[in-house]
Amino acid sequence: MKKIPNANYDFYDVPKLRNLRELVELRKDSAAVAYMYREEGKVMRKTFHEIYDDVKRLSGYFHANYGGKHATHIAIMGENSYAWLVCSLAIVISGNVCVAIDKDADEETLKRQLKLADVKALYYSAGYCDKAPEVFRNSYPLEDWEQYAQAGRKTAIKNPQDEEADAMIFFTSGTTGFSKAVVLSQKNICADMYGAMSIFSPNGRVVDFLPFHHAFGYVTATLMPYAYGVTTMISSSFKHLMDDFKFTKPHTVFAVPMVVETLYRQIWRTARREKRDGILKFGLKVSNGASKIGLDLRSKLFKSLQNEFGGKLEYIICGGARLEPQYVKWFRSIGVEVLNGYGITECSPVVAVNRPHFKKDGSVGQICRGVRIDTVDEEIVVSGDIVMKGYYKDRKATEEVLKNGRFYTGDLGYVDDDGFLWITGRKKDLIILSNGENVSPDEIEGVLKRDKGVAETVVYESNNRIIASIYPNEGYMGDQDYFDDLIYEYNKDKPKNRQIALVKLRTKEFPRNNNTKIMRKQVIEEDASEE
């Protein structure tokens, strides 16, 4: 196999869309399968032409029932499904605003978000959100989408699209306080698709399991593959993921770090249970050694393991939080390239991503086409058509982060000479010591997570001391001596004011928000309550 050099190369030539109608119309005459999904135990298939027809009729329904001088805010709440997808597209194309609600939102959160977003109608999945009608009067089952489409057959709209009008509202998954309602236009979404598609292009099927109520799951993992023209399996539940891998035989999947880390742990857990961990370790050693002399033995050494992912998986596009380089290198050793990226809901969401043949482990990749990155006091500032319109009904919060069209992300980092973006931490998480020095907890966490005993860790300051809260890996639970030794070794070459003063071991996983990010504030509160 000829080795491809890791060097810069041109952007891919991809369609530059103006609105979601153009996306749906892109392959309206194609009989190729665009999406697959499971329904009552059967795998259903929808062609590009069928999707065009379904969305066209549904847009007529939404226009007839909610059209008017002003756009109506219509919410969708449910698991990943074909109904969710076509209804969302139809809502936007009909000139209304689609509000994405987490299917697992509790009653209080649901009421608050519906009120904040001025929602007039809610389309919900009866299987997950059966109490929706009790919470909100104007609630309708998503499962009846075909009836709605039939009703809209004769009312398909012809009015032009306003690309800069409000189109979708996604709620941020804040780790502190209430979520904000991020308003994106069709221009935002299409600009982000164009920029990210110019960086990466799948060469086969996609499995899509990230939740649609997040911009990463909806725009990147769902709409972009449609624009690429590849077949996507809509996976409604993580518990069906491995079956969907084997059935679909994907080339690419989109994931968050927690999924990558979970797959890694599952592989090792299974290997130990089947007493094959020694064989796996030997295979990794041989694979890495062969790679150094230009030989690629991964397909032979790890064929059975690759078959668990369908046998054709080449890329995992990962974003949403920090991913340690050790996972990137490990998956590369078995034949799967993890391309880490950076995105944020307020930027529609993708800002940067590593490329198949131009990547740097530890970075979050090259800046997407049409996006500009500046740093102000080390804070990453994003400019371009991907930047949101603002937070709905929250001018103060909008003005804090959006200044002259530039979005201040709150993330710290830099761009190197090759145009790669590196994230060094969160501005709000910085530990400020009594001597005025700033310490990034991300950097300390990155070092600790390389240890075999550490599954997750959160580093924070308390009473001018650096504390490391650790959730141990299997086999290291409660082993205080082991972790005391780990901290001792870490502190050896650190100045006294940068040393970890105390390690706290947890017996349960860290609390996470609905985007799988660790809720740091809650961790600190839980640790304090146990003192």
C-alpha positions as CSV (number, residue, x, y, z in Angstrom):
1,M,0.0,0.0,0.0
2,K,1.4,3.3,-1.1
3,K,1.9,5.7,1.8
4,I,0.2,9.1,1.3
5,P,2.2,12.0,2.7
6,N,0.7,14.0,5.5
7,A,0.7,17.4,3.8
8,N,-1.6,20.2,2.9
9,Y,-3.8,19.8,-0.2
10,D,-6.7,21.7,-1.9
11,F,-10.2,22.0,-0.5
12,Y,-12.7,19.6,-2.0
13,D,-15.0,21.0,-4.7
14,V,-18.5,20.9,-3.1
15,P,-21.8,22.6,-3.8
16,K,-22.3,26.0,-2.2
17,L,-26.0,26.0,-1.2
18,R,-28.0,29.1,-0.2
19,N,-30.8,27.4,1.7
20,L,-32.3,24.1,2.7
21,R,-34.6,24.0,-0.2
22,E,-31.6,23.8,-2.5
23,L,-30.3,21.0,-0.3
24,V,-33.5,18.9,-0.7
25,E,-33.6,19.7,-4.4
26,L,-30.0,18.8,-5.0
27,R,-30.7,15.2,-6.0
28,K,-34.5,15.3,-6.4
29,D,-34.5,12.9,-9.4
30,S,-32.1,10.4,-7.8
31,A,-33.4,6.8,-7.0
32,A,-30.3,6.2,-4.8
33,V,-30.9,5.5,-1.1
34,A,-30.3,8.6,1.0
35,Y,-31.5,7.4,4.4
36,M,-32.1,4.1,6.1
37,Y,-33.8,3.6,9.5
38,R,-35.4,0.9,11.6
39,E,-39.2,0.8,12.1
40,E,-41.0,-2.0,13.9
41,G,-38.0,-4.3,13.4
42,K,-37.6,-3.7,9.7
43,V,-35.0,-1.6,7.9
44,M,-36.7,1.1,5.9
45,R,-35.1,2.9,2.9
46,K,-35.8,6.3,1.5
47,T,-34.4,7.6,-1.8
48,F,-33.4,11.2,-2.5
49,H,-36.4,11.6,-4.7
50,E,-38.8,10.2,-2.0
51,I,-37.3,12.6,0.5
52,Y,-37.8,15.5,-1.9
53,D,-41.4,14.5,-2.3
54,D,-42.1,14.0,1.4
55,V,-40.5,17.3,2.4
56,K,-42.3,19.2,-0.4
57,R,-45.7,17.9,0.7
58,L,-44.9,18.5,4.4
59,S,-43.8,22.0,3.7
60,G,-47.2,22.6,2.1
61,Y,-48.8,21.3,5.3
62,F,-46.8,23.5,7.6
63,H,-47.3,26.6,5.3
64,A,-51.1,26.0,5.2
65,N,-51.4,25.5,8.9
66,Y,-48.8,28.0,10.2
67,G,-47.9,30.3,7.4
68,G,-48.5,34.0,7.7
69,K,-46.8,37.3,7.8
70,H,-44.6,36.2,10.6
71,A,-42.8,32.9,11.1
72,T,-44.3,30.4,13.6
73,H,-42.0,28.7,16.0
74,I,-42.7,25.0,15.8
75,A,-40.9,22.5,18.1
76,I,-39.8,18.9,17.5
77,M,-39.1,16.6,20.4
78,G,-38.2,12.9,19.9
79,E,-35.6,10.3,19.2
80,N,-33.6,10.4,16.0
81,S,-36.0,9.4,13.2
82,Y,-37.0,9.9,9.6
83,A,-40.1,11.8,10.8
84,W,-37.9,14.2,12.9
85,L,-35.7,14.9,9.8
86,V,-38.4,15.5,7.2
87,C,-40.6,17.6,9.5
88,S,-37.6,19.8,10.5
89,L,-36.7,20.4,6.9
90,A,-40.4,21.1,6.0
91,I,-40.8,23.5,8.8
92,V,-37.8,25.6,7.7
93,I,-38.6,25.4,4.0
94,S,-42.2,26.5,4.7
95,G,-40.9,29.8,6.1
96,N,-41.3,28.9,9.8
97,V,-38.8,28.3,12.6
98,C,-37.9,24.8,13.8
99,V,-37.1,24.6,17.6
100,A,-35.1,21.4,18.5
101,I,-36.0,20.0,22.0
102,D,-34.1,17.3,23.8
103,K,-36.3,14.1,24.0
104,D,-35.1,13.5,27.5
105,A,-35.9,17.0,28.8
106,D,-37.8,16.9,32.1
107,E,-41.2,18.6,32.4
108,E,-39.8,21.8,34.0
109,T,-37.1,22.2,31.3
110,L,-39.6,21.5,28.5
111,K,-42.0,24.1,29.8
112,R,-39.2,26.7,30.2
113,Q,-37.8,26.1,26.7
114,L,-41.2,26.1,25.0
115,K,-42.0,29.4,26.7
116,L,-38.5,31.0,26.0
117,A,-38.7,30.1,22.3
118,D,-42.3,31.3,21.8
119,V,-43.3,27.9,20.5
120,K,-46.9,27.7,19.1
121,A,-46.9,24.0,18.2
122,L,-45.1,20.9,19.4
123,Y,-44.6,17.7,17.3
124,Y,-43.5,14.9,19.7
125,S,-42.6,11.3,19.6
126,A,-45.2,9.3,21.5
127,G,-42.7,6.6,22.4
128,Y,-40.5,9.0,24.3
129,C,-42.5,12.1,25.1
130,D,-46.0,10.8,25.8
131,K,-46.7,13.4,28.4
132,A,-46.2,16.3,26.0
133,P,-49.9,16.9,25.5
134,E,-50.3,17.3,29.3
135,V,-47.5,19.9,29.3
136,F,-48.5,21.8,26.1
137,R,-51.9,22.0,24.5
138,N,-50.9,22.3,20.9
139,S,-49.0,18.9,20.7
140,Y,-49.1,16.5,17.8
141,P,-47.6,13.0,17.3
142,L,-44.6,12.9,15.0
143,E,-45.6,9.4,14.0
144,D,-48.5,10.8,12.0
145,W,-46.1,12.7,9.6
146,E,-47.5,10.8,6.6
147,Q,-51.0,12.1,7.3
148,Y,-49.7,15.6,7.5
149,A,-47.8,15.1,4.2
150,Q,-50.9,13.8,2.5
151,A,-52.9,16.9,3.8
152,G,-50.2,19.2,2.3
153,R,-50.1,17.6,-1.1
154,K,-52.0,20.4,-2.8
155,T,-50.6,23.3,-0.9
156,A,-46.8,23.2,-1.8
157,I,-45.4,26.7,-1.4
158,K,-43.6,28.8,-4.0
159,N,-42.4,31.8,-2.1
160,P,-38.7,32.4,-2.2
161,Q,-36.5,31.6,0.8
162,D,-35.1,34.3,3.1
163,E,-31.7,32.8,3.9
164,E,-30.9,35.3,6.7
165,A,-34.2,34.9,8.5
166,D,-34.5,32.8,11.7
167,A,-34.6,29.2,10.7
168,M,-33.6,26.9,13.6
169,I,-33.2,27.2,17.4
170,F,-30.9,24.9,19.2
171,F,-30.5,25.0,23.0
172,T,-26.9,25.1,24.3
173,S,-26.0,22.4,26.7
174,G,-24.6,24.7,29.3
175,T,-22.6,23.2,32.2
176,T,-23.8,25.9,34.5
177,G,-27.1,27.7,34.6
178,F,-30.0,27.5,32.1
179,S,-29.4,26.7,28.4
180,K,-29.5,29.6,25.9
181,A,-31.6,29.4,22.7
182,V,-29.2,29.8,19.8
183,V,-30.8,31.2,16.6
184,L,-29.4,30.0,13.3
185,S,-30.4,31.1,9.8
186,Q,-30.3,28.9,6.7
187,K,-27.3,31.0,5.6
188,N,-25.5,30.0,8.8
189,I,-26.3,26.3,8.3
190,C,-25.4,26.2,4.6
191,A,-22.2,28.2,5.1
192,D,-21.1,25.6,7.7
193,M,-21.9,22.7,5.5
194,Y,-19.9,24.3,2.7
195,G,-16.9,25.0,4.9
196,A,-16.8,21.5,6.6
197,M,-17.6,19.6,3.4
198,S,-14.6,21.3,1.8
199,I,-12.4,19.8,4.5
200,F,-13.7,16.2,4.6
201,S,-15.7,13.9,2.2
202,P,-16.9,10.4,3.1
203,N,-16.2,7.6,0.6
204,G,-19.1,5.4,1.6
205,R,-22.0,5.0,4.0
206,V,-22.5,6.9,7.3
207,V,-24.1,5.8,10.6
208,D,-25.8,8.7,12.3
209,F,-26.5,8.3,16.0
210,L,-25.8,11.8,17.5
211,P,-29.0,13.4,18.7
212,F,-30.8,15.6,16.2
213,H,-31.6,18.2,18.8
214,H,-27.9,19.2,18.8
215,A,-26.4,21.1,15.8
216,F,-23.5,18.6,15.5
217,G,-25.9,15.7,15.2
218,Y,-28.3,17.5,12.9
219,V,-26.2,19.7,10.6
220,T,-23.0,17.7,10.5
221,A,-23.9,14.1,10.9
222,T,-27.3,14.3,9.1
223,L,-27.6,17.0,6.5
224,M,-24.0,17.0,5.3
225,P,-24.0,13.3,4.2
226,Y,-27.2,14.1,2.3
227,A,-25.3,16.9,0.5
228,Y,-22.4,14.5,-0.2
229,G,-24.9,12.1,-1.8
230,V,-24.1,9.1,0.4
231,T,-26.4,6.7,2.3
232,T,-26.9,7.4,6.0
233,M,-28.3,5.0,8.6
234,I,-30.3,6.9,11.1
235,S,-29.6,5.1,14.4
236,S,-32.3,5.9,17.0
237,S,-30.5,4.5,20.0
238,F,-27.0,3.9,21.2
239,K,-28.0,0.4,22.3
240,H,-28.6,-0.5,18.6
241,L,-25.3,1.1,17.4
242,M,-23.2,-2.0,17.0
243,D,-26.0,-3.8,15.1
244,D,-26.3,-0.7,12.8
245,F,-22.6,-0.8,12.3
246,K,-22.6,-4.4,11.1
247,F,-25.7,-3.9,8.9
248,T,-24.7,-0.6,7.3
249,K,-20.9,-1.3,6.9
250,P,-20.2,2.5,7.2
251,H,-17.1,4.3,6.0
252,T,-17.6,7.2,8.4
253,V,-19.3,7.9,11.7
254,F,-19.6,11.1,13.7
255,A,-19.1,10.9,17.4
256,V,-18.3,12.8,20.6
257,P,-15.2,11.9,22.7
258,M,-17.3,10.0,25.3
259,V,-18.4,7.6,22.5
260,V,-14.8,7.1,21.3
261,E,-13.6,6.5,24.9
262,T,-16.6,4.1,25.6
263,L,-15.8,2.0,22.4
264,Y,-12.2,1.8,23.5
265,R,-13.1,0.6,27.0
266,Q,-15.6,-1.9,25.5
267,I,-13.0,-3.4,23.2
268,W,-10.6,-3.9,26.1
269,R,-13.3,-5.2,28.4
270,T,-14.4,-7.8,25.8
271,A,-10.8,-8.8,25.1
272,R,-10.2,-9.4,28.8
273,R,-13.4,-11.3,29.3
274,E,-12.6,-13.6,26.3
275,K,-8.9,-13.8,27.5
276,R,-7.7,-12.3,24.3
277,D,-6.2,-9.1,25.7
278,G,-2.7,-10.6,25.4
279,I,-3.3,-11.2,21.7
280,L,-4.7,-7.7,21.2
281,K,-1.6,-6.1,22.9
282,F,0.7,-8.2,20.7
283,G,-1.2,-7.2,17.6
284,L,-0.9,-3.5,18.5
285,K,2.8,-3.9,19.0
286,V,3.3,-5.6,15.7
287,S,1.0,-3.1,13.9
288,N,2.9,-0.1,15.2
289,G,6.2,-1.6,14.5
290,A,5.3,-2.5,10.9
291,S,4.0,1.0,10.4
292,K,7.4,2.5,11.2
293,I,8.9,0.6,8.3
294,G,6.1,1.5,5.9
295,L,4.0,-1.7,6.2
296,D,0.3,-1.7,6.9
297,L,-0.8,-5.0,8.5
298,R,-3.9,-3.6,10.2
299,S,-6.5,-5.2,8.0
300,K,-4.9,-8.6,8.6
301,L,-4.2,-8.2,12.3
302,F,-7.5,-6.7,13.3
303,K,-10.0,-8.1,10.8
304,S,-12.3,-9.6,13.4
305,L,-12.3,-6.4,15.4
306,Q,-12.9,-4.2,12.3
307,N,-15.8,-6.5,11.4
308,E,-17.5,-5.4,14.7
309,F,-17.7,-2.0,13.1
310,G,-19.0,-3.4,9.7
311,G,-15.5,-4.1,8.2
312,K,-15.3,-0.8,6.2
313,L,-15.0,1.9,8.8
314,E,-12.2,4.3,8.0
315,Y,-13.0,7.5,9.8
316,I,-14.6,8.7,13.1
317,I,-15.2,12.5,13.0
318,C,-15.0,13.5,16.6
319,G,-16.1,16.8,18.2
320,G,-17.9,18.4,21.1
321,A,-15.2,18.2,23.8
322,R,-11.5,17.5,24.3
323,L,-10.3,14.1,23.1
324,E,-6.9,12.9,24.3
325,P,-4.4,12.0,21.5
326,Q,-3.9,8.6,23.0
327,Y,-7.3,7.5,21.7
328,V,-6.5,8.9,18.2
329,K,-3.2,6.9,18.1
330,W,-4.9,3.7,19.5
331,F,-7.7,3.6,16.9
332,R,-5.2,4.4,14.2
333,S,-3.3,1.3,15.2
334,I,-6.3,-0.9,14.5
335,G,-7.1,0.8,11.2
336,V,-9.6,3.5,12.1
337,E,-8.6,7.2,11.8
338,V,-10.2,9.5,14.4
339,L,-10.3,13.0,13.0
340,N,-10.7,15.4,15.8
341,G,-12.5,18.7,15.2
342,Y,-13.8,21.8,17.0
343,G,-17.3,23.2,16.9
344,I,-19.8,25.1,18.9
345,T,-23.5,25.5,18.5
346,E,-23.2,29.3,18.0
347,C,-21.0,28.6,14.9
348,S,-23.5,26.3,13.2
349,P,-21.4,24.2,14.5
350,V,-18.1,23.2,12.8
351,V,-15.2,25.6,12.9
352,A,-12.2,23.3,12.3
353,V,-11.4,19.6,11.7
354,N,-8.4,17.4,10.9
355,R,-8.2,16.1,7.3
356,P,-7.6,12.5,6.2
357,H,-4.2,13.4,4.7
358,F,-3.3,16.5,6.7
359,K,-3.7,16.1,10.4
360,K,-1.9,16.7,13.7
361,D,-2.6,14.6,16.8
362,G,-3.8,16.8,19.7
363,S,-5.0,19.6,17.4
364,V,-8.6,20.1,16.3
365,G,-7.6,20.5,12.7
366,Q,-7.6,23.0,9.9
367,I,-9.9,26.0,9.9
368,C,-12.9,25.4,7.7
369,R,-13.3,27.2,4.4
370,G,-14.9,30.6,4.8
371,V,-14.1,30.9,8.5
372,R,-11.6,33.2,10.1
373,I,-10.0,32.7,13.5
374,D,-8.4,35.4,15.6
375,T,-7.2,35.3,19.2
376,V,-7.8,38.0,21.7
377,D,-5.9,37.5,24.9
378,E,-5.6,33.8,23.9
379,E,-9.4,33.6,23.5
380,I,-10.6,32.1,20.2
381,V,-12.7,34.5,18.2
382,V,-14.7,33.3,15.1
383,S,-15.8,35.4,12.1
384,G,-17.8,34.3,9.0
385,D,-21.2,33.4,7.8
386,I,-21.3,30.5,10.2
387,V,-21.7,32.8,13.3
388,M,-25.2,32.7,14.8
389,K,-27.7,35.5,14.7
390,G,-27.8,35.6,18.5
391,Y,-29.5,34.1,21.6
392,Y,-33.3,34.3,21.3
393,K,-34.8,37.0,23.5
394,D,-31.5,37.5,25.3
395,R,-29.8,40.7,24.1
396,K,-27.5,41.0,27.1
397,A,-26.1,37.5,26.7
398,T,-25.8,38.0,22.9
399,E,-23.9,41.3,23.3
400,E,-21.4,39.6,25.7
401,V,-20.2,37.2,23.1
402,L,-21.1,38.7,19.7
403,K,-19.2,41.9,18.9
404,N,-19.2,43.4,15.4
405,G,-20.1,40.0,13.9
406,R,-17.3,38.3,15.8
407,F,-18.1,35.5,18.2
408,Y,-16.0,35.2,21.3
409,T,-16.1,31.5,22.1
410,G,-14.7,31.5,25.7
411,D,-12.2,28.8,24.6
412,L,-8.5,29.5,24.8
413,G,-6.1,28.4,22.1
414,Y,-3.9,29.4,19.1
415,V,-3.4,28.7,15.4
416,D,0.0,27.3,14.4
417,D,2.0,28.2,11.3
418,D,0.3,25.4,9.3
419,G,-3.1,26.7,10.0
420,F,-4.0,24.1,12.7
421,L,-6.2,25.2,15.6
422,W,-5.1,24.1,19.1
423,I,-7.4,24.3,22.2
424,T,-5.7,24.9,25.5
425,G,-8.7,25.3,27.8
426,R,-11.8,27.2,28.8
427,K,-11.5,30.9,29.9
428,K,-14.1,30.4,32.7
429,D,-12.3,27.3,34.0
430,L,-8.9,28.9,34.4
431,I,-7.4,28.4,37.9
432,I,-6.1,31.8,39.1
433,L,-3.6,31.3,41.9
434,S,-3.0,33.8,44.7
435,N,0.2,35.0,43.0
436,G,-1.8,35.9,39.9
437,E,-0.6,33.0,37.8
438,N,-3.1,31.2,35.5
439,V,-3.3,27.4,35.3
440,S,-5.3,25.6,32.7
441,P,-7.1,22.6,34.3
442,D,-7.3,21.0,30.8
443,E,-3.5,20.7,30.6
444,I,-3.3,18.9,34.0
445,E,-6.3,16.7,33.1
446,G,-4.7,15.7,29.8
447,V,-1.6,14.5,31.7
448,L,-3.6,12.5,34.3
449,K,-5.9,10.9,31.7
450,R,-2.9,9.2,30.1
451,D,-2.5,7.0,33.2
452,K,-4.1,3.5,32.9
453,G,-6.0,4.0,36.2
454,V,-7.8,7.2,35.2
455,A,-11.1,7.0,33.4
456,E,-12.1,10.7,33.9
457,T,-10.8,13.5,35.9
458,V,-11.8,17.1,36.8
459,V,-9.2,19.5,38.1
460,Y,-10.2,22.6,40.0
461,E,-9.2,25.1,42.6
462,S,-10.4,25.2,46.2
463,N,-8.9,27.4,48.9
464,N,-6.0,28.3,46.7
465,R,-5.2,24.6,46.3
466,I,-5.3,22.5,43.1
467,I,-7.6,19.5,43.5
468,A,-7.9,16.5,41.2
469,S,-11.2,14.6,41.3
470,I,-10.7,11.2,39.6
471,Y,-13.2,8.5,38.5
472,P,-10.9,5.4,38.2
473,N,-10.9,2.8,35.5
474,E,-12.1,-0.7,36.2
475,G,-9.7,-2.5,38.6
476,Y,-8.5,0.7,40.3
477,M,-11.6,1.7,42.2
478,G,-10.8,2.8,45.8
479,D,-7.1,2.3,45.4
480,Q,-6.0,5.5,47.2
481,D,-2.4,4.5,47.4
482,Y,-2.1,4.1,43.6
483,F,-3.5,7.5,43.0
484,D,-1.5,9.1,45.8
485,D,1.6,7.7,44.0
486,L,0.4,9.0,40.7
487,I,0.0,12.6,42.1
488,Y,3.4,12.3,43.8
489,E,5.0,11.5,40.4
490,Y,3.1,14.3,38.7
491,N,4.2,16.9,41.3
492,K,7.9,15.9,41.2
493,D,9.0,18.4,38.6
494,K,6.3,21.1,39.2
495,P,6.8,24.3,41.2
496,K,5.0,24.2,44.5
497,N,2.2,26.5,43.6
498,R,1.4,24.4,40.5
499,Q,1.3,21.0,42.3
500,I,-1.8,19.0,42.9
501,A,-2.6,19.3,46.6
502,L,-5.2,16.6,46.9
503,V,-6.8,13.8,44.9
504,K,-10.4,12.8,45.5
505,L,-11.6,9.4,44.2
506,R,-15.2,9.0,43.0
507,T,-17.3,5.9,43.1
508,K,-19.7,7.1,40.3
509,E,-19.2,8.7,37.0
510,F,-19.1,12.5,36.6
511,P,-22.5,14.1,36.0
512,R,-22.9,15.2,32.4
513,N,-25.2,17.5,30.5
514,N,-27.3,16.4,27.5
515,N,-24.3,16.9,25.2
516,T,-22.2,14.5,27.3
517,K,-20.0,17.3,28.7
518,I,-18.9,17.0,32.3
519,M,-20.8,19.5,34.6
520,R,-17.7,20.9,36.4
521,K,-19.7,23.1,38.8
522,Q,-21.8,20.2,40.0
523,V,-18.6,18.1,40.4
524,I,-17.1,20.7,42.7
525,E,-20.3,21.0,44.7
526,E,-20.5,17.2,45.1
527,D,-16.9,17.0,46.2
528,A,-17.5,19.8,48.7
529,S,-20.6,18.1,50.2
530,E,-18.6,15.0,50.9
531,E,-15.9,16.8,53.0
